[in-house]
Amino acid sequence: MIKAENATKRFGSVMAVDHVCAEVRDGSVYGLIGSNGAGKSTFLRMLAGVLSPDEGTVRIDGADIFENVAIKERTFFISDEQFFFPNSTPAEMKNYYKRFYRNFDEARYRKLMNAFGLDEGRKIRTFSKGMKKQVSVICGLCAGVDYLFCDETFDGLDPVMRQTVKSLFAEDVDSRGLTPVIASHNLRELEDICDHVGLLHRGGILFSRDLDEMKLGMFKMQCIFPDELPEGAWAGINVLRLDRRGSLYTLTARGSREELLAKVEAMRPSFSELLPLTLEEIFINETEVAGYDVKKLLF
């Protein structure tokens, strides 16, 4: 398990990470959301042991990460700006990583390189941004580590490749308990993969919740009423958000599913249906309750 307690990092007068406390359970997919400059990359670099905290601690299974070779062998960091040795090829980078990761799966590496249509003998500097990201992802997955730290990993990938990478992450989470920590400025990128999300703003975590808990007791519904609703019609329903377009009402509410359906049906709608909540909608509702306007922080 990853645990950060009051982790702080400064660069001169700039507070990059401000007393962050966070826990990441093994086998979960943790999404780290935040606008540019929120401190996501710095926090990931502390998790990867690239940087040491100025204050507080960042530990994996109770052990400090910085300059801890045994812990670093269990982690792989995919940075936002890809770094490869000058004039290197994917095959040369693979051989380099094999020196540090004893469980590197070379057979899987070759399989994925072929599946992605990448030439392992070609100079990486001639690859596009998306192709470089693919090489990093392949090396990270084949390293056989327990923790994969991803900084804007989906940025630069086309939609098909994004889903492919997410599927590979999910496969490793399910088959061997991989724990990815994925930083992004885009909630929609993490919609279908994360089970826990933290909002980082100005170096500090404002909000960190399990998605299953956030979804519990929250529903979205669309209704059409043939007649004008009387004032106070929604009394007795814990409405978080209500939008109206003519006779069409879209509401997000808390409570039990059965009670919400019963109360709406008692209002005699000509049409009603429950809709799935998006991650963005859940996060906006939860952060507004906590006193934050996530739309101003992220969009």
Backbone bond lengths (Angstrom), bond angles and torsions (degrees), N, CA, C in turn:
res aa  C-N    CA-C-N  psi(-1)  N-CA   C-N-CA  omega(-1)  CA-C   N-CA-C  phi
1 M - - - 1.466 - - 1.528 109.88 -
2 I 1.320 115.69 141.87 1.461 122.32 175.53 1.524 108.29 -93.36
3 K 1.324 115.71 134.71 1.454 119.62 177.78 1.518 109.95 -141.05
4 A 1.328 115.53 122.63 1.465 121.99 175.28 1.520 108.49 -110.89
5 E 1.311 115.76 130.08 1.464 120.98 179.24 1.522 109.49 -125.60
6 N 1.324 115.31 110.16 1.472 122.32 179.45 1.526 112.04 53.58
7 A 1.335 116.43 35.37 1.465 120.87 -179.71 1.526 110.49 -64.56
8 T 1.338 115.69 126.28 1.458 121.51 -175.12 1.520 109.64 -134.35
9 K 1.349 116.14 137.86 1.456 120.62 177.01 1.517 109.66 -141.48
10 R 1.323 115.40 127.34 1.456 121.76 178.22 1.516 109.83 -118.18
11 F 1.322 115.43 147.74 1.452 122.46 170.38 1.529 106.41 -122.52
12 G 1.319 116.00 94.76 1.452 119.70 -173.87 1.515 110.39 65.83
13 S 1.327 116.14 -122.26 1.464 120.78 179.73 1.525 112.64 -89.10
14 V 1.336 117.18 -2.06 1.468 121.66 -177.88 1.524 110.23 -91.60
15 M 1.323 116.51 123.89 1.460 122.25 175.13 1.523 107.91 -90.07
16 A 1.331 116.59 100.29 1.468 120.62 -175.80 1.517 112.02 -80.44
17 V 1.327 117.10 -42.35 1.465 122.94 177.67 1.519 107.17 -131.34
18 D 1.329 115.92 124.52 1.460 120.98 -168.42 1.535 111.43 -116.41
19 H 1.341 116.59 93.58 1.467 122.92 173.81 1.538 112.21 49.11
20 V 1.322 114.79 55.69 1.468 121.11 -179.05 1.523 110.28 -81.12
21 C 1.320 115.00 131.96 1.463 122.22 172.34 1.528 107.70 -118.92
22 A 1.320 116.75 125.54 1.461 120.08 -178.17 1.518 109.64 -157.12
23 E 1.333 115.31 151.36 1.460 121.96 174.63 1.523 108.59 -128.90
24 V 1.334 115.72 137.53 1.462 121.44 176.71 1.523 107.10 -124.73
25 R 1.310 115.99 114.45 1.464 120.68 -179.14 1.521 111.01 -74.67
26 D 1.327 116.26 145.67 1.460 120.79 176.95 1.526 110.27 -61.59
27 G 1.333 115.66 139.27 1.451 121.35 178.20 1.506 114.94 80.45
28 S 1.338 117.59 4.40 1.470 121.05 176.97 1.524 109.27 -100.89
29 V 1.320 115.72 164.93 1.463 121.29 175.30 1.523 106.66 -113.39
30 Y 1.325 116.43 110.58 1.460 122.32 -174.32 1.523 109.21 -100.49
31 G 1.323 116.02 122.30 1.461 121.28 177.18 1.513 110.30 -98.90
32 L 1.323 116.81 126.24 1.459 122.00 179.26 1.528 107.53 -108.12
33 I 1.331 115.95 107.15 1.453 122.70 -174.47 1.523 109.71 -101.42
34 G 1.324 116.26 143.37 1.463 119.55 175.51 1.507 110.67 176.09
35 S 1.326 115.62 153.77 1.455 120.67 178.24 1.522 110.09 -71.00
36 N 1.326 117.29 170.57 1.455 121.35 177.30 1.525 109.62 -59.61
37 G 1.329 116.24 133.14 1.455 120.48 -179.53 1.511 114.54 84.87
38 A 1.342 116.85 8.01 1.467 120.06 -177.82 1.526 112.70 -76.67
39 G 1.341 117.40 -16.92 1.457 121.43 -179.89 1.516 114.10 109.08
40 K 1.338 117.26 9.57 1.467 120.63 -176.96 1.526 111.73 -61.98
41 S 1.328 116.67 -49.90 1.468 120.53 -176.69 1.525 111.39 -63.89
42 T 1.326 116.76 -40.70 1.467 120.41 179.30 1.521 110.45 -63.87
43 F 1.324 116.42 -42.60 1.465 119.84 179.44 1.525 110.98 -63.88
44 L 1.337 117.27 -41.86 1.466 120.29 178.12 1.525 110.95 -63.44
45 R 1.328 117.28 -38.06 1.466 120.58 178.76 1.533 111.42 -65.75
46 M 1.321 116.51 -31.08 1.471 118.61 174.26 1.525 110.34 -71.18
47 L 1.347 116.68 -39.36 1.465 119.69 177.37 1.525 111.42 -62.90
48 A 1.336 116.14 -34.71 1.460 120.71 -178.56 1.526 112.50 -84.01
49 G 1.335 117.26 -5.42 1.454 119.96 179.73 1.507 113.94 80.61
50 V 1.333 117.63 12.59 1.469 121.10 175.99 1.532 109.87 -74.58
51 L 1.337 115.45 -37.49 1.457 122.11 178.13 1.524 109.42 -120.80
52 S 1.311 116.17 149.23 1.461 120.35 173.98 1.525 108.82 -103.93
53 P 1.316 118.26 143.64 1.470 119.74 178.74 1.525 111.20 -68.31
54 D 1.333 115.99 143.54 1.467 120.54 174.81 1.521 110.62 -74.36
55 E 1.326 115.61 -32.49 1.465 121.93 176.10 1.517 107.89 -139.02
56 G 1.326 115.41 158.77 1.453 119.64 178.17 1.517 112.16 75.34
57 T 1.337 115.59 -169.81 1.463 121.45 -177.12 1.524 110.95 -135.67
58 V 1.331 114.82 151.66 1.459 122.80 170.85 1.521 105.60 -132.21
59 R 1.323 116.89 116.55 1.464 120.36 -172.89 1.527 111.67 -132.02
60 I 1.316 115.04 151.87 1.458 123.14 170.38 1.519 107.18 -118.73
61 D 1.314 116.69 121.93 1.467 122.97 -177.06 1.527 111.22 51.42
62 G 1.327 115.20 40.02 1.455 120.83 175.75 1.513 115.86 82.27
63 A 1.341 118.52 -2.37 1.463 121.74 -177.67 1.523 110.66 -108.20
64 D 1.333 116.63 138.41 1.462 120.59 174.93 1.523 109.57 -61.84
65 I 1.326 116.26 148.03 1.466 121.24 -173.36 1.521 112.11 -94.12
66 F 1.324 117.50 -40.95 1.465 121.29 -174.04 1.532 110.68 -60.82
67 E 1.333 115.60 127.23 1.466 124.17 179.20 1.531 112.33 59.41
68 N 1.313 116.29 28.42 1.460 121.87 177.17 1.530 107.89 -110.13
69 V 1.311 116.56 97.15 1.466 121.68 -173.76 1.523 111.37 -61.16
70 A 1.322 117.68 -41.54 1.465 121.02 -177.38 1.525 111.53 -62.43
71 I 1.323 116.59 -37.51 1.466 120.09 177.81 1.522 110.56 -74.42
72 K 1.327 117.44 -41.85 1.471 120.19 -178.02 1.522 112.19 -63.91
73 E 1.319 117.71 -26.81 1.458 120.38 176.31 1.522 111.79 -65.30
74 R 1.327 116.11 -16.55 1.462 121.18 -178.72 1.528 112.32 -100.04
75 T 1.334 117.89 4.15 1.461 121.48 -177.51 1.521 110.89 -127.82
76 F 1.328 115.29 153.38 1.467 121.09 175.21 1.521 107.41 -140.88
77 F 1.319 116.92 131.38 1.460 122.73 -176.06 1.523 110.00 -110.28
78 I 1.340 116.26 120.01 1.470 121.94 174.44 1.521 106.88 -102.74
79 S 1.327 116.67 103.62 1.462 120.91 -174.70 1.522 111.58 -78.50
80 D 1.316 115.49 161.74 1.461 120.94 178.22 1.524 110.32 -64.98
81 E 1.322 116.61 -45.46 1.463 122.10 176.43 1.524 107.80 -96.20
82 Q 1.310 115.57 110.63 1.458 120.40 -174.28 1.523 111.80 -66.24
83 F 1.330 115.82 134.93 1.469 120.62 176.66 1.518 109.70 -119.61
84 F 1.317 114.82 126.56 1.459 121.73 173.08 1.530 107.85 -135.34
85 F 1.302 116.53 155.14 1.461 118.96 178.13 1.535 110.06 -62.30
86 P 1.339 117.60 146.38 1.478 120.54 -178.79 1.527 111.55 -55.57
87 N 1.331 114.72 132.32 1.464 122.70 176.91 1.536 113.47 61.95
88 S 1.326 116.56 19.31 1.466 118.68 179.79 1.519 111.04 -81.85
89 T 1.320 115.61 160.27 1.461 123.52 175.23 1.527 108.37 -110.13
90 P 1.333 117.89 164.36 1.465 118.80 174.90 1.525 112.88 -56.81
91 A 1.335 116.90 -36.51 1.467 119.98 179.74 1.518 110.94 -64.04
92 E 1.322 117.35 -38.97 1.460 121.07 179.00 1.525 111.05 -69.29
93 M 1.330 117.70 -38.00 1.456 120.34 177.06 1.530 110.71 -67.70
94 K 1.326 115.47 -36.74 1.472 119.68 176.46 1.524 110.65 -60.90
95 N 1.321 117.02 -45.12 1.460 120.80 179.17 1.529 111.49 -64.65
96 Y 1.324 115.96 -33.94 1.469 120.31 177.56 1.533 110.47 -65.33
97 Y 1.337 115.97 -48.26 1.466 119.72 -178.22 1.531 111.48 -66.26
98 K 1.327 117.61 -30.36 1.462 120.66 179.31 1.524 111.91 -62.35
99 R 1.335 116.85 -24.86 1.466 120.72 -179.65 1.531 111.53 -70.86
100 F 1.340 116.28 -25.54 1.466 120.56 -175.20 1.524 113.46 -107.74
101 Y 1.326 115.75 -23.26 1.468 120.02 -179.02 1.528 108.78 -114.32
102 R 1.322 114.67 102.01 1.468 119.65 -173.75 1.526 113.00 -65.72
103 N 1.329 116.09 -23.57 1.468 119.50 -178.58 1.528 112.69 -96.92
104 F 1.312 116.63 17.52 1.475 119.83 -179.38 1.527 109.45 -58.24
105 D 1.350 115.14 127.35 1.468 121.94 -176.59 1.528 109.52 -95.81
106 E 1.336 115.59 94.82 1.463 119.77 -176.37 1.521 111.96 -69.23
107 A 1.323 117.61 -33.65 1.462 120.34 179.45 1.527 109.89 -64.80
108 R 1.325 116.82 -42.11 1.462 120.19 178.45 1.526 110.38 -67.58
109 Y 1.323 116.63 -37.43 1.465 121.08 177.81 1.535 110.00 -56.37
110 R 1.324 116.10 -49.35 1.471 119.24 -178.62 1.536 111.01 -65.47
111 K 1.316 116.17 -38.23 1.460 120.13 179.24 1.530 110.84 -62.23
112 L 1.343 116.40 -45.82 1.469 120.00 -178.94 1.519 111.66 -70.06
113 M 1.317 117.59 -38.04 1.471 119.79 177.85 1.526 110.20 -60.04
114 N 1.317 116.44 -41.87 1.469 120.38 178.22 1.529 110.99 -68.18
115 A 1.339 116.30 -42.03 1.461 120.12 -179.46 1.524 111.54 -64.36
116 F 1.340 117.24 -35.17 1.468 121.54 179.23 1.522 112.03 -83.41
117 G 1.329 117.75 -6.75 1.455 121.46 179.75 1.516 113.88 70.54
118 L 1.344 116.78 33.68 1.460 121.55 -178.06 1.528 110.00 -103.39
119 D 1.325 115.90 138.32 1.460 122.81 179.49 1.518 108.48 -89.82
120 E 1.344 117.19 112.11 1.459 119.59 -175.89 1.528 112.72 -73.14
121 G 1.317 118.17 -9.71 1.455 120.67 178.20 1.520 113.54 -98.04
122 R 1.327 116.88 -1.72 1.474 121.14 -178.56 1.531 110.22 -87.07
123 K 1.336 116.22 146.14 1.458 120.76 178.30 1.532 109.79 -63.87
124 I 1.330 116.44 129.57 1.457 120.37 -176.74 1.522 111.38 -64.90
125 R 1.327 118.15 -29.43 1.472 120.54 -179.48 1.525 112.23 -62.08
126 T 1.341 116.93 -18.10 1.466 120.26 178.79 1.530 111.48 -90.14
127 F 1.336 117.65 -3.59 1.464 121.79 -179.85 1.532 109.96 -79.31
128 S 1.330 115.34 155.44 1.465 120.71 172.16 1.528 109.18 -74.30
129 K 1.342 115.70 170.35 1.465 120.39 178.72 1.525 110.97 -58.63
130 G 1.326 116.46 -43.79 1.454 120.27 -179.67 1.519 112.63 -64.73
131 M 1.323 116.86 -38.41 1.467 121.06 179.49 1.526 110.71 -67.46
132 K 1.332 116.95 -37.33 1.466 120.33 176.85 1.527 110.30 -64.04
133 K 1.344 116.04 -40.56 1.463 119.43 176.66 1.528 110.50 -61.31
134 Q 1.317 116.30 -39.99 1.460 119.84 179.97 1.526 111.66 -62.65
135 V 1.327 116.47 -40.50 1.468 120.24 178.04 1.527 110.33 -62.16
136 S 1.336 116.28 -43.77 1.463 120.40 179.19 1.524 111.26 -62.31
137 V 1.334 117.06 -44.25 1.461 121.27 179.65 1.525 110.71 -61.89
138 I 1.326 116.71 -44.41 1.462 120.98 -179.89 1.524 110.58 -61.17
139 C 1.322 116.70 -46.21 1.468 120.19 179.36 1.529 110.84 -63.62
140 G 1.339 116.48 -39.94 1.456 120.22 179.77 1.514 112.24 -64.67
141 L 1.332 117.02 -43.70 1.459 120.69 -179.45 1.523 111.72 -68.93
142 C 1.331 116.73 -34.54 1.459 120.29 -176.58 1.523 112.79 -83.57
143 A 1.340 117.29 -10.23 1.461 120.27 -179.55 1.530 112.20 -69.08
144 G 1.324 116.45 -17.82 1.458 120.42 177.56 1.513 113.90 72.27
145 V 1.338 116.74 29.91 1.466 120.80 -177.13 1.520 110.90 -85.61
146 D 1.341 115.07 168.24 1.457 121.14 177.61 1.519 112.21 -89.10
147 Y 1.351 116.13 -28.40 1.466 120.98 -175.07 1.532 109.40 -128.91
148 L 1.335 114.50 129.10 1.462 121.07 179.47 1.524 108.11 -119.54
149 F 1.343 116.62 118.13 1.459 122.29 -178.37 1.519 109.33 -103.65
150 C 1.325 116.21 117.94 1.466 122.26 -170.34 1.521 110.29 -119.45
151 D 1.322 116.81 118.69 1.456 122.35 -179.12 1.532 109.32 -105.41
152 E 1.329 116.55 104.64 1.472 122.52 -178.80 1.531 110.82 52.28
153 T 1.322 116.06 43.85 1.464 121.05 -174.39 1.525 112.97 -63.60
154 F 1.340 117.69 -31.26 1.465 119.78 -176.38 1.523 112.26 -84.55
155 D 1.323 117.13 -11.62 1.461 121.00 178.88 1.528 109.32 -66.96
156 G 1.328 117.05 124.94 1.457 121.02 -179.30 1.515 114.00 97.68
157 L 1.345 116.63 -10.54 1.460 119.44 177.38 1.523 109.79 -92.60
158 D 1.331 116.68 143.58 1.459 119.30 176.63 1.529 108.85 -74.63
159 P 1.347 117.71 164.72 1.475 120.55 -174.55 1.522 114.43 -55.36
160 V 1.317 117.53 -39.93 1.469 120.31 -179.79 1.523 110.37 -66.03
161 M 1.335 116.06 -42.94 1.460 120.10 -178.91 1.531 111.04 -68.30
162 R 1.346 117.50 -34.79 1.466 120.52 176.63 1.525 110.46 -58.46
163 Q 1.332 115.61 -47.97 1.460 119.24 -179.29 1.521 111.55 -65.94
164 T 1.329 116.67 -34.69 1.463 120.21 178.28 1.519 110.60 -64.03
165 V 1.335 116.72 -45.43 1.463 121.32 -179.69 1.528 109.97 -65.06
166 K 1.335 117.51 -42.00 1.466 120.38 177.96 1.528 110.65 -61.33
167 S 1.316 116.54 -39.66 1.470 120.28 179.42 1.526 110.86 -65.11
168 L 1.327 116.92 -38.84 1.463 120.85 178.04 1.529 110.58 -65.53
169 F 1.340 116.24 -41.81 1.468 119.98 176.45 1.530 110.17 -59.71
170 A 1.332 115.66 -48.88 1.465 120.45 -178.04 1.528 111.41 -61.73
171 E 1.321 116.28 -37.24 1.466 120.77 178.84 1.529 110.87 -62.67
172 D 1.342 116.66 -43.38 1.465 120.28 -179.17 1.527 111.90 -72.58
173 V 1.321 116.87 -33.60 1.469 120.05 175.33 1.520 109.51 -61.67
174 D 1.314 115.99 -43.64 1.469 121.08 -177.08 1.515 112.26 -73.70
175 S 1.340 117.45 -40.74 1.469 120.68 -171.87 1.520 113.89 -84.28
176 R 1.354 117.09 -33.37 1.470 117.30 -175.39 1.529 113.87 -137.63
177 G 1.345 116.88 11.52 1.458 119.73 174.39 1.508 115.33 74.86
178 L 1.341 118.18 26.23 1.458 121.71 176.22 1.534 109.61 -57.28
179 T 1.332 116.51 142.84 1.461 121.83 177.42 1.529 109.27 -118.31
180 P 1.339 118.41 97.43 1.462 120.44 176.57 1.534 111.14 -86.34
181 V 1.323 116.35 137.74 1.456 122.56 169.64 1.523 105.83 -114.69
182 I 1.335 116.15 114.76 1.467 121.13 -170.16 1.520 109.97 -115.73
183 A 1.329 116.50 116.42 1.464 121.54 178.24 1.519 109.34 -94.48
184 S 1.335 115.70 135.03 1.461 120.73 179.71 1.524 109.21 -155.22
185 H 1.334 115.62 154.83 1.459 119.72 173.17 1.523 110.26 -96.87
186 N 1.334 116.51 3.15 1.455 121.20 -173.31 1.529 110.33 -122.73
187 L 1.336 116.85 109.90 1.461 120.99 178.46 1.521 112.57 -57.89
188 R 1.322 116.63 -35.97 1.469 120.16 -175.45 1.529 111.54 -65.07
189 E 1.337 116.92 -27.79 1.458 120.03 179.29 1.523 111.88 -65.64
190 L 1.339 116.40 -26.57 1.457 120.78 -174.79 1.522 112.87 -103.99
191 E 1.318 115.63 5.17 1.468 122.87 -173.55 1.519 113.07 -51.10
192 D 1.322 116.72 -45.60 1.461 120.03 -168.94 1.525 114.27 -109.53
193 I 1.343 117.50 16.95 1.462 117.82 -177.83 1.519 113.74 -131.29
194 C 1.328 118.29 -32.59 1.471 120.71 -173.68 1.523 112.04 -84.00
195 D 1.327 116.26 145.96 1.459 120.33 172.54 1.523 111.34 -114.46
196 H 1.328 117.29 -2.43 1.460 122.04 175.25 1.524 107.31 -147.60
197 V 1.324 116.76 137.31 1.465 120.74 -176.37 1.518 110.11 -133.67
198 G 1.341 115.79 136.31 1.451 121.91 174.61 1.512 110.26 -121.22
199 L 1.330 117.10 139.17 1.463 122.81 178.96 1.525 108.97 -102.16
200 L 1.322 116.29 116.51 1.457 122.23 179.95 1.521 108.92 -104.14
201 H 1.336 116.44 129.06 1.461 120.80 -179.55 1.521 109.19 -143.99
202 R 1.339 114.38 126.37 1.466 121.17 -179.50 1.523 112.10 51.53
203 G 1.327 114.69 41.92 1.451 120.19 173.69 1.508 115.87 87.35
204 G 1.326 118.59 -9.25 1.462 120.73 -178.09 1.510 111.97 -122.51
205 I 1.336 117.06 150.36 1.466 121.04 177.39 1.526 108.44 -83.32
206 L 1.324 115.59 116.06 1.457 121.45 179.52 1.519 111.47 -81.72
207 F 1.336 115.09 -30.07 1.465 118.60 -167.37 1.515 108.30 -157.57
208 S 1.315 118.30 131.29 1.458 122.24 178.44 1.519 107.93 -145.49
209 R 1.338 116.67 117.42 1.465 119.97 -175.36 1.519 111.07 -145.35
210 D 1.305 115.04 151.78 1.456 122.73 171.79 1.529 108.15 -75.46
211 L 1.336 117.31 132.79 1.463 120.09 -175.42 1.518 112.54 -64.93
212 D 1.331 117.37 -35.12 1.466 119.25 178.48 1.527 110.55 -62.82
213 E 1.333 116.60 -39.35 1.460 120.08 177.90 1.522 110.97 -67.32
214 M 1.353 116.09 -37.95 1.455 120.07 -179.78 1.523 111.55 -66.43
215 K 1.337 116.13 -35.35 1.457 120.29 -179.35 1.524 112.68 -76.87
216 L 1.346 115.83 -21.63 1.458 120.12 -174.13 1.527 110.97 -62.39
217 G 1.321 115.74 122.52 1.453 120.52 176.44 1.505 114.77 73.63
218 M 1.331 118.24 19.39 1.464 121.48 177.74 1.534 108.60 -124.18
219 F 1.339 116.66 129.03 1.461 120.87 -174.95 1.527 110.26 -136.91
220 K 1.312 113.85 151.32 1.465 121.12 176.13 1.526 107.64 -117.69
221 M 1.340 115.61 137.17 1.461 119.35 -174.62 1.518 110.34 -142.69
222 Q 1.324 116.01 143.32 1.463 122.30 172.64 1.521 109.25 -113.63
223 C 1.338 115.50 136.47 1.468 120.82 -178.42 1.522 109.34 -138.74
224 I 1.312 115.49 147.14 1.472 121.84 172.29 1.520 107.92 -121.61
225 F 1.332 115.53 128.43 1.467 120.89 179.28 1.531 108.49 -116.90
226 P 1.324 117.07 128.28 1.468 119.70 -177.79 1.531 112.66 -68.22
227 D 1.334 117.05 -27.01 1.460 121.27 -177.83 1.526 110.55 -117.07
228 E 1.320 114.87 159.43 1.466 120.65 177.75 1.531 109.92 -62.17
229 L 1.321 116.03 132.01 1.462 120.09 178.92 1.519 110.30 -77.08
230 P 1.322 116.77 140.76 1.476 119.21 178.86 1.527 110.69 -73.05
231 E 1.309 116.40 159.95 1.456 121.55 177.52 1.531 109.45 -61.59
232 G 1.322 115.61 135.18 1.462 120.21 -178.97 1.513 113.79 82.29
233 A 1.342 116.38 14.36 1.463 119.61 -177.57 1.532 112.33 -62.44
234 W 1.345 116.03 -29.02 1.456 119.43 -176.68 1.527 112.42 -91.81
235 A 1.306 117.51 6.79 1.461 120.31 177.63 1.527 109.86 -59.90
236 G 1.298 115.75 140.06 1.457 120.08 -178.26 1.512 113.44 92.31
237 I 1.343 116.51 -7.19 1.463 121.53 175.87 1.525 107.85 -113.71
238 N 1.314 116.94 128.95 1.471 121.69 -179.55 1.526 109.10 -79.45
239 V 1.330 116.18 81.05 1.461 122.53 -174.95 1.528 109.89 -82.05
240 L 1.329 115.92 123.41 1.459 121.28 176.11 1.521 111.15 -89.56
241 R 1.318 116.02 -35.09 1.469 121.01 -178.12 1.519 108.28 -151.55
242 L 1.324 116.80 138.59 1.459 121.52 179.68 1.516 109.48 -139.88
243 D 1.324 116.46 122.91 1.460 122.61 176.89 1.524 108.90 -121.96
244 R 1.337 114.63 143.48 1.454 118.95 -179.94 1.523 110.76 -131.32
245 R 1.307 115.33 133.40 1.466 122.28 172.56 1.521 107.16 -130.87
246 G 1.323 115.69 97.37 1.463 120.08 -176.05 1.503 109.72 65.97
247 S 1.328 116.22 -122.71 1.466 120.90 -179.52 1.524 112.85 -90.98
248 L 1.357 116.23 -1.30 1.467 121.11 -178.44 1.522 110.26 -94.01
249 Y 1.331 116.27 123.04 1.462 122.32 177.29 1.525 108.65 -112.55
250 T 1.319 115.86 135.58 1.470 121.74 173.77 1.521 107.21 -122.26
251 L 1.320 116.22 118.72 1.459 118.95 -177.78 1.513 110.89 -128.11
252 T 1.336 114.49 147.95 1.460 122.61 170.42 1.522 106.08 -114.45
253 A 1.317 116.46 128.71 1.465 120.27 -173.87 1.518 111.24 -141.46
254 R 1.325 114.87 157.35 1.461 121.68 173.76 1.522 109.62 -101.49
255 G 1.317 115.17 154.63 1.447 120.60 179.23 1.510 110.44 134.97
256 S 1.303 117.05 -173.48 1.465 119.52 177.68 1.525 109.34 -83.35
257 R 1.297 115.53 152.14 1.460 121.62 -179.38 1.521 111.12 -60.33
258 E 1.335 115.92 -43.29 1.461 120.83 -176.37 1.534 111.35 -65.87
259 E 1.355 116.19 -42.37 1.463 119.76 -179.59 1.519 111.32 -65.95
260 L 1.337 116.70 -41.51 1.463 120.07 179.70 1.525 110.59 -62.65
261 L 1.332 117.76 -45.80 1.459 121.18 179.84 1.524 111.04 -62.76
262 A 1.322 116.14 -41.84 1.467 119.90 -178.46 1.526 111.17 -64.46
263 K 1.326 117.71 -42.88 1.463 121.34 -178.25 1.530 111.57 -68.32
264 V 1.333 115.96 -39.12 1.467 118.60 179.08 1.528 110.13 -69.41
265 E 1.331 117.00 -42.26 1.463 120.03 179.92 1.526 111.30 -63.45
266 A 1.322 116.76 -30.88 1.466 120.19 178.12 1.522 111.54 -67.36
267 M 1.337 116.81 -18.43 1.466 121.35 178.24 1.536 111.42 -86.42
268 R 1.321 116.43 0.34 1.467 125.11 175.74 1.539 113.25 57.37
269 P 1.313 116.99 61.53 1.474 119.29 174.99 1.524 110.22 -75.31
270 S 1.319 116.80 151.61 1.466 119.80 174.08 1.524 110.88 -80.82
271 F 1.335 115.05 -16.85 1.469 119.92 177.93 1.528 107.66 -156.66
272 S 1.355 116.60 140.79 1.464 120.88 173.80 1.521 109.05 -156.01
273 E 1.332 116.27 145.99 1.468 120.93 175.96 1.517 109.97 -157.28
274 L 1.329 115.49 148.70 1.454 121.82 174.56 1.517 109.02 -85.31
275 L 1.331 116.78 140.27 1.455 122.54 -179.46 1.525 109.76 -119.61
276 P 1.345 117.35 150.15 1.471 118.91 176.37 1.525 110.48 -71.44
277 L 1.318 116.03 141.06 1.464 121.47 176.57 1.527 109.72 -85.69
278 T 1.323 116.72 136.00 1.452 120.17 174.90 1.528 109.19 -81.72
279 L 1.322 116.18 161.09 1.456 121.17 176.95 1.522 110.53 -59.11
280 E 1.314 116.16 -38.94 1.456 120.53 -180.00 1.530 110.85 -62.26
281 E 1.329 117.19 -43.92 1.462 121.10 179.76 1.525 111.32 -65.22
282 I 1.330 116.68 -42.44 1.461 120.40 179.05 1.522 109.87 -61.79
283 F 1.327 115.93 -45.74 1.457 120.21 -176.00 1.526 111.30 -67.40
284 I 1.326 117.19 -40.10 1.466 120.61 178.79 1.524 110.07 -62.93
285 N 1.333 116.83 -45.29 1.465 120.33 -179.83 1.524 111.67 -62.29
286 E 1.347 116.80 -43.79 1.450 120.36 -176.94 1.535 111.72 -69.51
287 T 1.317 117.21 -41.23 1.465 119.60 -177.76 1.520 111.56 -72.53
288 E 1.327 117.72 -31.17 1.463 119.76 176.57 1.522 110.32 -67.02
289 V 1.343 116.82 -37.31 1.459 120.35 176.33 1.523 110.00 -62.90
290 A 1.357 115.96 -36.29 1.464 120.50 -179.52 1.523 112.17 -80.33
291 G 1.331 117.21 -3.39 1.461 120.27 175.94 1.513 115.12 98.38
292 Y 1.353 117.49 11.79 1.453 120.86 179.32 1.526 109.69 -113.52
293 D 1.321 115.77 149.31 1.466 121.15 175.00 1.527 107.24 -106.99
294 V 1.344 116.03 93.46 1.449 120.47 -175.09 1.521 112.20 -62.32
295 K 1.339 116.96 -25.98 1.467 119.86 179.47 1.520 111.26 -63.20
296 K 1.334 115.99 -36.20 1.463 119.42 178.35 1.530 111.30 -74.80
297 L 1.343 116.61 -27.34 1.455 120.16 -177.41 1.516 113.05 -80.32
298 L 1.353 116.60 -32.50 1.452 119.63 -171.67 1.523 115.03 -114.24
299 F 1.339 117.50 -30.21 1.458 117.83 -169.07 1.516 111.76 -109.62
